[in-house]
Amino acid sequence: MQSANIQIRDESSTDSSAISELTIAAFETMEMSNHTEQFIIDTLRAANALTLSLVAEIDGKIIGHIAFSPVTISDGTTGWYGLGPVSVHPDFQRQGVGKALIKKGLSRLKELNAKGCCLVGHPEYYPQFGFKNAPELSLEGVPKEVFFTLAFNEKIPKGNVLFHNAFTAEY
């Protein structure tokens, strides 16, 4: 597959079930997952907290999805977002779909005048996009080595980050 065949667009009102099915499939074999990612996306959508929800398509079939939602920072800084979940169908993983979604999503966040983005993710994957471990910010209960930040203006806030409660709800 070539990434040139991938079309990335905003989620439409008819995409929710396809996104849910894709997310279940993407996380099915991941040991670190508690398999609630599809519920997180549904809850963010229902709370109108999906700032960006992008899908990747090939030939009209949704093969990837990425969500961005606002985060709260204890020092009062605004304009920061959380990345996640990001899902790629198992048949298309390791082929550039996730990278394309992340790059497009970060570009779109910048267009919205976001100040930065943070996430919990794999330490060997996210630095390629400019994400770094920042001692100034923390996420309760998450080891520093898997919590990443990317400041769009080089200014990293200081404090604790709180993702939308959809990430901690019991499903």
Secondary structure as a PSIPRED ss2 file (coil, helix, strand):
# PSIPRED VFORMAT (PSIPRED V4.0)

   1 M C   1.000  0.000  0.000
   2 Q C   1.000  0.000  0.000
   3 S H   0.000  1.000  0.000
   4 A H   0.000  1.000  0.000
   5 N H   0.000  1.000  0.000
   6 I C   1.000  0.000  0.000
   7 Q E   0.000  0.000  1.000
   8 I E   0.000  0.000  1.000
   9 R E   0.000  0.000  1.000
  10 D E   0.000  0.000  1.000
  11 E C   1.000  0.000  0.000
  12 S C   1.000  0.000  0.000
  13 S C   1.000  0.000  0.000
  14 T C   1.000  0.000  0.000
  15 D C   1.000  0.000  0.000
  16 S H   0.000  1.000  0.000
  17 S H   0.000  1.000  0.000
  18 A H   0.000  1.000  0.000
  19 I H   0.000  1.000  0.000
  20 S H   0.000  1.000  0.000
  21 E H   0.000  1.000  0.000
  22 L H   0.000  1.000  0.000
  23 T H   0.000  1.000  0.000
  24 I H   0.000  1.000  0.000
  25 A H   0.000  1.000  0.000
  26 A H   0.000  1.000  0.000
  27 F H   0.000  1.000  0.000
  28 E C   1.000  0.000  0.000
  29 T C   1.000  0.000  0.000
  30 M C   1.000  0.000  0.000
  31 E C   1.000  0.000  0.000
  32 M C   1.000  0.000  0.000
  33 S C   1.000  0.000  0.000
  34 N C   1.000  0.000  0.000
  35 H C   1.000  0.000  0.000
  36 T C   1.000  0.000  0.000
  37 E H   0.000  1.000  0.000
  38 Q H   0.000  1.000  0.000
  39 F H   0.000  1.000  0.000
  40 I H   0.000  1.000  0.000
  41 I H   0.000  1.000  0.000
  42 D H   0.000  1.000  0.000
  43 T H   0.000  1.000  0.000
  44 L H   0.000  1.000  0.000
  45 R H   0.000  1.000  0.000
  46 A H   0.000  1.000  0.000
  47 A C   1.000  0.000  0.000
  48 N C   1.000  0.000  0.000
  49 A C   1.000  0.000  0.000
  50 L C   1.000  0.000  0.000
  51 T C   1.000  0.000  0.000
  52 L E   0.000  0.000  1.000
  53 S E   0.000  0.000  1.000
  54 L E   0.000  0.000  1.000
  55 V E   0.000  0.000  1.000
  56 A E   0.000  0.000  1.000
  57 E E   0.000  0.000  1.000
  58 I E   0.000  0.000  1.000
  59 D C   1.000  0.000  0.000
  60 G C   1.000  0.000  0.000
  61 K E   0.000  0.000  1.000
  62 I E   0.000  0.000  1.000
  63 I E   0.000  0.000  1.000
  64 G E   0.000  0.000  1.000
  65 H E   0.000  0.000  1.000
  66 I E   0.000  0.000  1.000
  67 A E   0.000  0.000  1.000
  68 F E   0.000  0.000  1.000
  69 S E   0.000  0.000  1.000
  70 P E   0.000  0.000  1.000
  71 V C   1.000  0.000  0.000
  72 T E   0.000  0.000  1.000
  73 I E   0.000  0.000  1.000
  74 S C   1.000  0.000  0.000
  75 D C   1.000  0.000  0.000
  76 G C   1.000  0.000  0.000
  77 T C   1.000  0.000  0.000
  78 T C   1.000  0.000  0.000
  79 G C   1.000  0.000  0.000
  80 W E   0.000  0.000  1.000
  81 Y E   0.000  0.000  1.000
  82 G E   0.000  0.000  1.000
  83 L E   0.000  0.000  1.000
  84 G E   0.000  0.000  1.000
  85 P E   0.000  0.000  1.000
  86 V E   0.000  0.000  1.000
  87 S E   0.000  0.000  1.000
  88 V E   0.000  0.000  1.000
  89 H C   1.000  0.000  0.000
  90 P H   0.000  1.000  0.000
  91 D H   0.000  1.000  0.000
  92 F H   0.000  1.000  0.000
  93 Q C   1.000  0.000  0.000
  94 R C   1.000  0.000  0.000
  95 Q C   1.000  0.000  0.000
  96 G C   1.000  0.000  0.000
  97 V H   0.000  1.000  0.000
  98 G H   0.000  1.000  0.000
  99 K H   0.000  1.000  0.000
 100 A H   0.000  1.000  0.000
 101 L H   0.000  1.000  0.000
 102 I H   0.000  1.000  0.000
 103 K H   0.000  1.000  0.000
 104 K H   0.000  1.000  0.000
 105 G H   0.000  1.000  0.000
 106 L H   0.000  1.000  0.000
 107 S H   0.000  1.000  0.000
 108 R H   0.000  1.000  0.000
 109 L H   0.000  1.000  0.000
 110 K H   0.000  1.000  0.000
 111 E H   0.000  1.000  0.000
 112 L C   1.000  0.000  0.000
 113 N C   1.000  0.000  0.000
 114 A C   1.000  0.000  0.000
 115 K C   1.000  0.000  0.000
 116 G E   0.000  0.000  1.000
 117 C E   0.000  0.000  1.000
 118 C E   0.000  0.000  1.000
 119 L E   0.000  0.000  1.000
 120 V E   0.000  0.000  1.000
 121 G C   1.000  0.000  0.000
 122 H C   1.000  0.000  0.000
 123 P C   1.000  0.000  0.000
 124 E C   1.000  0.000  0.000
 125 Y C   1.000  0.000  0.000
 126 Y H   0.000  1.000  0.000
 127 P H   0.000  1.000  0.000
 128 Q H   0.000  1.000  0.000
 129 F H   0.000  1.000  0.000
 130 G C   1.000  0.000  0.000
 131 F C   1.000  0.000  0.000
 132 K E   0.000  0.000  1.000
 133 N C   1.000  0.000  0.000
 134 A C   1.000  0.000  0.000
 135 P C   1.000  0.000  0.000
 136 E C   1.000  0.000  0.000
 137 L E   0.000  0.000  1.000
 138 S E   0.000  0.000  1.000
 139 L C   1.000  0.000  0.000
 140 E C   1.000  0.000  0.000
 141 G C   1.000  0.000  0.000
 142 V C   1.000  0.000  0.000
 143 P C   1.000  0.000  0.000
 144 K H   0.000  1.000  0.000
 145 E H   0.000  1.000  0.000
 146 V H   0.000  1.000  0.000
 147 F E   0.000  0.000  1.000
 148 F E   0.000  0.000  1.000
 149 T E   0.000  0.000  1.000
 150 L E   0.000  0.000  1.000
 151 A E   0.000  0.000  1.000
 152 F C   1.000  0.000  0.000
 153 N C   1.000  0.000  0.000
 154 E C   1.000  0.000  0.000
 155 K C   1.000  0.000  0.000
 156 I C   1.000  0.000  0.000
 157 P C   1.000  0.000  0.000
 158 K C   1.000  0.000  0.000
 159 G E   0.000  0.000  1.000
 160 N E   0.000  0.000  1.000
 161 V E   0.000  0.000  1.000
 162 L E   0.000  0.000  1.000
 163 F C   1.000  0.000  0.000
 164 H C   1.000  0.000  0.000
 165 N H   0.000  1.000  0.000
 166 A H   0.000  1.000  0.000
 167 F H   0.000  1.000  0.000
 168 T C   1.000  0.000  0.000
 169 A C   1.000  0.000  0.000
 170 E C   1.000  0.000  0.000
 171 Y C   1.000  0.000  0.000
